[in-house]
């Protein structure tokens, strides 16, 4: 197995309705590009994984615990383990780049979609 790959060739996980993640897996960390369709809603949830991110494109409202922000490209966040959080993409959708530790082993059970590069925002000119 090669240490190199291409993000457009990774089959995305359907994480929520209208939300997919293309994940690069390490032994202890998951690095992911998260694509949210316009107005996609991620309901409140929490997990053991620490989650760090940056908004690469679009806009997003993010609530972490009791704090809420409207984010634009370049906005960052840090979500500690077990802290409830939710998100909603803006009218043009959003693309987030996130790292999770420990790795998101739970994503292996999720539905995988076609890895067609035409659906990836960088290749389609959205990022």
VMD Tcl script that draws the C-alpha trace (Angstrom):
set ca {
  {0.00 0.00 0.00}
  {1.39 3.39 -1.00}
  {1.90 6.27 1.43}
  {0.49 8.60 -1.27}
  {-2.98 9.06 -2.70}
  {-5.39 11.50 -4.32}
  {-8.30 13.01 -2.38}
  {-10.56 12.91 -5.44}
  {-10.09 9.13 -5.59}
  {-11.26 8.52 -2.02}
  {-14.81 7.18 -1.71}
  {-16.60 9.55 0.65}
  {-18.43 8.39 3.77}
  {-22.03 9.65 4.10}
  {-21.78 11.04 7.65}
  {-25.19 12.79 7.78}
  {-27.87 13.66 5.24}
  {-26.24 16.11 2.80}
  {-22.83 15.73 4.52}
  {-19.96 13.56 3.25}
  {-16.37 13.09 4.40}
  {-13.32 12.04 2.39}
  {-10.99 10.62 5.02}
  {-7.27 9.99 5.03}
  {-6.70 7.49 7.82}
  {-3.67 7.17 10.04}
  {-3.10 4.84 12.95}
  {-4.02 7.52 15.53}
  {-5.66 10.34 13.55}
  {-8.25 10.89 10.82}
  {-7.78 13.83 8.44}
  {-10.93 14.63 6.49}
  {-12.39 16.99 3.93}
  {-16.05 17.43 4.90}
  {-18.49 18.59 2.19}
  {-21.82 20.05 3.33}
  {-24.56 20.74 0.79}
  {-26.34 24.12 0.96}
  {-28.21 24.51 4.28}
  {-27.16 21.03 5.44}
  {-27.78 20.53 9.17}
  {-25.61 18.41 11.47}
  {-27.64 17.74 14.63}
  {-26.13 18.02 18.09}
  {-23.81 15.13 18.88}
  {-20.64 14.38 20.82}
  {-17.87 11.79 20.46}
  {-14.65 10.70 22.09}
  {-12.59 12.24 19.28}
  {-10.97 15.63 19.69}
  {-11.86 17.60 16.53}
  {-9.90 20.47 14.97}
  {-10.97 22.24 11.80}
  {-10.78 25.11 9.37}
  {-13.46 26.27 6.96}
  {-12.04 26.12 3.43}
  {-15.07 27.32 1.43}
  {-18.63 28.54 1.91}
  {-20.10 29.51 5.25}
  {-21.24 27.66 8.34}
  {-22.84 28.25 11.71}
  {-21.12 26.14 14.37}
  {-22.12 25.67 18.00}
  {-19.63 24.09 20.41}
  {-21.02 23.66 23.92}
  {-22.66 27.01 24.74}
  {-20.62 29.04 22.22}
  {-21.87 29.71 18.67}
  {-20.21 31.42 15.69}
  {-20.86 32.20 12.04}
  {-17.77 31.05 10.14}
  {-16.34 32.13 6.80}
  {-13.31 30.66 4.99}
  {-10.30 30.72 7.29}
  {-12.37 30.35 10.46}
  {-11.05 27.65 12.80}
  {-12.39 25.57 15.69}
  {-11.29 23.16 18.38}
  {-13.81 20.74 19.87}
  {-12.64 18.81 22.94}
  {-13.65 15.18 23.47}
  {-17.28 14.59 24.53}
  {-18.38 18.24 24.05}
  {-21.78 18.56 22.29}
  {-21.71 20.44 18.99}
  {-23.87 21.07 15.91}
  {-23.46 22.80 12.56}
  {-25.45 24.26 9.69}
  {-24.01 25.09 6.27}
  {-24.81 28.39 4.63}
  {-26.83 28.86 1.43}
  {-23.85 27.98 -0.79}
  {-22.79 24.95 1.27}
  {-19.44 24.54 3.00}
  {-16.18 22.62 2.81}
  {-14.33 22.00 6.07}
  {-10.93 20.43 6.63}
  {-10.80 18.56 9.92}
  {-8.56 16.31 12.00}
  {-9.87 13.84 14.57}
  {-7.90 12.04 17.29}
  {-8.21 9.23 17.98}
  {-8.98 8.08 14.44}
  {-12.68 7.82 13.44}
  {-12.96 4.02 13.42}
  {-16.76 4.44 13.64}
  {-16.84 5.84 10.08}
  {-15.94 2.42 8.66}
  {-19.56 1.32 9.22}
  {-20.96 4.27 7.21}
  {-22.24 4.12 3.63}
  {-19.53 4.80 1.02}
  {-20.35 6.78 -2.12}
  {-18.79 6.79 -5.57}
  {-15.34 8.40 -5.64}
  {-16.07 10.19 -8.90}
  {-13.74 13.23 -9.00}
  {-16.50 15.31 -10.62}
  {-18.30 15.46 -7.25}
  {-15.25 16.77 -5.39}
  {-15.38 20.58 -4.86}
  {-11.75 21.25 -5.74}
  {-12.09 19.51 -9.10}
  {-15.45 21.14 -9.84}
  {-14.11 24.64 -9.11}
  {-16.03 25.17 -5.85}
  {-12.88 25.28 -3.70}
}
mol new
graphics top color blue
foreach p $ca { graphics top sphere $p radius 0.5 }
foreach p [lrange $ca 0 end-1] q [lrange $ca 1 end] { graphics top cylinder $p $q radius 0.2 }
display resetview
